Amino acid sequence: MLMEVDKNLYTNGELTVVYDPKKCANAGLCCAGLSEVFRSSVIPWIDLDGAPNEEIIKQISKCPSGALKLVQNKVLVH
């Protein structure tokens, strides 16, 4: 389940993505490469439930400006 903690912080419990609009070069690589997650015409524009975590990690690594940062949350198993 996507949780929007702050307007530029998104998490699915396992991953947290931080978006810094001041750094964004608006290259559109995120939307073009993984439109199921990075959606330019829908709010919230990042939906971490749109693709497997591995695909999201791979796409964020292609961000040319560094506007997208990724944290892999530690999930505790009881």
C-alpha positions as a Markdown table, in Angstrom:
| # | Residue | x | y | z |
|---|---|---|---|---|
| 1 | Met | 0.0 | 0.0 | 0.0 |
| 2 | Leu | 1.4 | 3.4 | -1.0 |
| 3 | Met | 1.8 | 5.8 | 1.8 |
| 4 | Glu | 2.5 | 9.5 | 1.0 |
| 5 | Val | 4.2 | 10.7 | 4.1 |
| 6 | Asp | 5.1 | 14.1 | 2.8 |
| 7 | Lys | 4.5 | 15.6 | -0.6 |
| 8 | Asn | 7.9 | 14.5 | -1.8 |
| 9 | Leu | 8.3 | 11.2 | 0.2 |
| 10 | Tyr | 6.7 | 8.0 | -0.9 |
| 11 | Thr | 7.0 | 4.5 | 0.7 |
| 12 | Asn | 5.6 | 1.0 | 0.1 |
| 13 | Gly | 7.0 | -0.2 | 3.4 |
| 14 | Glu | 10.0 | -1.8 | 1.8 |
| 15 | Leu | 11.2 | 1.1 | -0.2 |
| 16 | Thr | 11.1 | 4.9 | 0.4 |
| 17 | Val | 11.6 | 7.3 | -2.4 |
| 18 | Val | 12.5 | 10.9 | -1.8 |
| 19 | Tyr | 11.9 | 13.4 | -4.7 |
| 20 | Asp | 13.7 | 16.7 | -4.7 |
| 21 | Pro | 11.9 | 18.9 | -7.3 |
| 22 | Lys | 14.6 | 21.6 | -7.0 |
| 23 | Lys | 17.2 | 19.1 | -8.4 |
| 24 | Cys | 14.9 | 17.6 | -11.1 |
| 25 | Ala | 16.2 | 18.2 | -14.6 |
| 26 | Asn | 12.8 | 17.2 | -16.1 |
| 27 | Ala | 14.5 | 14.7 | -18.4 |
| 28 | Gly | 11.4 | 12.5 | -18.2 |
| 29 | Leu | 13.5 | 9.3 | -18.0 |
| 30 | Cys | 11.6 | 8.1 | -14.9 |
| 31 | Cys | 8.2 | 8.4 | -16.6 |
| 32 | Ala | 9.4 | 7.0 | -19.9 |
| 33 | Gly | 11.2 | 4.1 | -18.3 |
| 34 | Leu | 8.6 | 3.0 | -15.7 |
| 35 | Ser | 5.3 | 4.8 | -16.4 |
| 36 | Glu | 3.5 | 2.4 | -14.0 |
| 37 | Val | 5.3 | 4.0 | -11.1 |
| 38 | Phe | 6.3 | 7.5 | -12.3 |
| 39 | Arg | 3.1 | 9.1 | -13.7 |
| 40 | Ser | 3.2 | 12.7 | -15.0 |
| 41 | Ser | -0.5 | 13.3 | -15.1 |
| 42 | Val | -1.8 | 11.7 | -11.8 |
| 43 | Ile | -1.4 | 12.8 | -8.2 |
| 44 | Pro | 0.4 | 11.3 | -6.3 |
| 45 | Trp | 2.7 | 11.0 | -9.3 |
| 46 | Ile | 4.8 | 8.2 | -7.7 |
| 47 | Asp | 3.0 | 4.9 | -7.1 |
| 48 | Leu | 5.5 | 2.4 | -5.6 |
| 49 | Asp | 2.9 | -0.4 | -6.0 |
| 50 | Gly | 3.1 | 0.0 | -9.8 |
| 51 | Ala | 6.1 | -2.3 | -10.3 |
| 52 | Pro | 8.3 | -4.8 | -8.5 |
| 53 | Asn | 10.9 | -3.2 | -6.2 |
| 54 | Glu | 13.8 | -4.4 | -8.4 |
| 55 | Glu | 12.4 | -2.4 | -11.4 |
| 56 | Ile | 11.9 | 0.7 | -9.3 |
| 57 | Ile | 15.5 | 0.5 | -7.9 |
| 58 | Lys | 16.9 | 0.1 | -11.5 |
| 59 | Gln | 14.9 | 3.0 | -12.8 |
| 60 | Ile | 15.8 | 5.4 | -10.0 |
| 61 | Ser | 19.5 | 4.6 | -10.6 |
| 62 | Lys | 19.1 | 6.2 | -14.0 |
| 63 | Cys | 17.9 | 9.6 | -12.7 |
| 64 | Pro | 20.4 | 12.0 | -14.3 |
| 65 | Ser | 19.9 | 14.8 | -11.8 |
| 66 | Gly | 19.8 | 12.9 | -8.5 |
| 67 | Ala | 16.3 | 14.3 | -7.8 |
| 68 | Leu | 15.1 | 10.8 | -6.9 |
| 69 | Lys | 16.8 | 9.1 | -3.9 |
| 70 | Leu | 16.0 | 5.7 | -2.6 |
| 71 | Val | 16.1 | 4.1 | 0.8 |
| 72 | Gln | 15.6 | 0.4 | 1.3 |
| 73 | Asn | 13.7 | 0.0 | 4.6 |
| 74 | Lys | 14.6 | -2.8 | 6.9 |
| 75 | Val | 11.6 | -5.0 | 7.4 |
| 76 | Leu | 11.6 | -6.9 | 10.7 |
| 77 | Val | 10.3 | -10.4 | 10.8 |
| 78 | His | 9.0 | -11.7 | 14.1 |
